[in-house]
Every structure is written in structure tokens, then in C-alpha cells.
Amino acid sequence: MPFEPPATLNYKKHFTRYKANLDPIEGVWTEYAVGTLSEDGKVIQRKEIQKRASWIIIKNKGEYQVLNEYGEQNKFIASFKRTSQKNAYMFNAFYSESKDHIRVEAILVNGNRLEMAYDAPPGVFEENYREVLDTIHIQDPDKKLTLHWQFNWLKSFPND
């Protein structure tokens, strides 16, 4: 069995104890991502990342906080908020390092899959793809690069 940090195990106990009162978005999630790197609108690279991260989503003061598997928010502060549409949430993330802010709608599908997509903000893009950017900008400093992320978060706990 794969290692689970103590925080994840504690949250699983919490989710088990309060299962009857949980919002469908609350639980432990595994992130899958597809990143598409484009240059002036033309796709140059597409990368699929399985099990990119593990997240804990828990209700806190009217919103749903996103914590890493250690129960922390260190690289960014993120949360989901219900919208007026059924199964739709607003995902908010603030990246501590780059000061970038993401706000995008996430859809809960079948109660166990969250779907959202957005272009990586400039600071996050630079932070994570510095060497790619350097290589391309040396060749042509006017090139316009974008990184589009498509995310699927699959609920791993609690399962119905």
C-alpha cells in the first residue's frame, strides 16, 4: 500500500466520521493534468501527467479549502466556492511566490470528478518552465508562449 502522510489519514478519519454531512466536493482527490504548450496559437508540446498531486478538500467558513496531502497550503492558497449553478464551483488560487491569482469555474461530474481548465498565469509559467522559455526566447524573443492546463481531479476518498 502506498505511503499516506499522517494528515491525509487524519482527514480520512474526519471524512468517515462526518460522511452523512459532507458536501460532495469534500474529500481526498488525485489530480490528473494535461498541459498544452502553444507558440503563437500553434501547439508545440502536449504533456499528460497522471497522479500529479493529491489534495484534501475540506469545508472551512462557507468555502472549501484545498490542502496538500500534508494538510498544508504552502505554494498557494486555494479554495472552491459554490456558485448558483448546480455542481459548479469557483476555484480561487493565489500563488505565494509569483503573486498570481487564478479564478476559474470547476464542474463536479458524477460527484467524483472535478474538471477545470485555464492558461497558466505568467509567473507560475515562468517559475515552472524557465528553461523552456529561455531556450525559445534565445531563438526568437518575440514568440508568444501559452501553457493551457486541463485538470481532472478524481475523488479517491470517501467513495460512495
N, C-alpha and C positions, 0 to 999 in steps of 0.2 A: 504494500500500500504506500502511495506517495506521502512524503512528509507534509504535515499540516501544521502551520505555526499555531502556538497556543491561542492567539487572538481569534483565529478562524474557528478553532474548536469551541471557544467560549461563546462566540456568536452563534454557532450551530446549536449549542445548548439553549441559548436565548430563543432562537427561532423555533426550536422544538417546543419549548415551554409555552410560547405565546402564539403557536401556529394558528389557532382559531381567530386571532385578531390581527394577523399580518395583512398588510396591503400586498397585492400580487408582486409588486416591484421589490419587496424586501426579501433579502436572502443572500446567498453566495453565488457569484456569477463568474463565468470564464469568458474572457474576451478573445474574439477571433477578428482579425483585421485584414483588409485588402488595401494596400497603398498603391495609388497610380500616380507616377511622376510624369508630368507633361511639360513640354517645352513649346512655348507659343501655341498652346492648344493641341499639340501633337503628342500622343503617348510615346514615351521613350522607355519606360520601365513599369512593370506591374509586379507587385510582390504580395504573396499571400502569407500571413503569419498566423499559424494555428496556436491556440492557447497562449496568446501574447501576454496575458496577465490574469490575475484572479482578483475580484473585487467583492467587497461586502457592502450591501446597501441596507441602511437602517434608518427608520423614521427618527427625526430629530426636529422638534419645534415646527411642525407643519410642512417640512420638506424632507427629502430622503437623501441623507448624506452618503457619499461614496468614500469608502476607506479601502486602503490596500489590504492584502492578506494578513498584515501585522497590526491591523486596526488603526492605521495612521493616514494622515493626509500630508505627505511631505513635498512632493514635486508640484502638486497642485491641489487646490481646494475645489471640490466638485460636489454637485448635488443635482437631484431631479426634483421638479415640482409638477404637481398635477396641472393639466390645462383643462379647459372647458370641454374638450373633446374626449370621448371615451377611449381609453387605452393610449392616450397621448400625454407625454411629459415634456417639460422644458429642461434640457440638460444645460447646466451652467458650470463652466470650469474656468478658474483663474490660475494661471501658471506663475508660481512664485518667482522663478528665475527671470523669465523673459517679460513678465507683466502682461502677457497676452490674455485675452478673455474670449471664451467661446460660448456661444448661446445658440443652441440648435434643438429642434424638436426630435424626440425619440419616441418610437412607436413600440408598444408592448404587443407582441404577436403570440397568440395561444397561451398567454400567461407565463411563458417560459423563455421568450426570446425578445431582446431589446434590439431595435435596429435604428441606426442613425448614421449620418454621413456629413462630412464638412471638409473644407480645404484647411490644411494645417496653417495656423497663423504664422506670419514671418519669423517671429522669434523662436517658436517651437521648431519650425522648419530648419532654421539656421543651426539651432542647438543640436539637432539630431542628424543633420545631413551636411555639415560643414565641408567635409572632404569632397562630396559630390558637387556642391555649389562652387567650391574653389576650382575644381577641375574644369567645369563648364564655363565659369566666368573668365578663366585664363584664356580659353579658346575664343569666347565671344562675350564681352562684358554686357552687351545689350540684351542677351537672351532672357526671356521671362519664363521662370520655372514655377510650377504649382504642384503641390502634393495633395491629392484628394484621398481622404480616408473613408472607407466604408466599414462600419463596425457592426458586428453581431455579438451580443453578449448572451450566452446561454446559461440559464439558471441550473446550477448543479445541486443547490440545497435551499430550502426544503423542496422535495419533489412531491407532486401530488399522486 
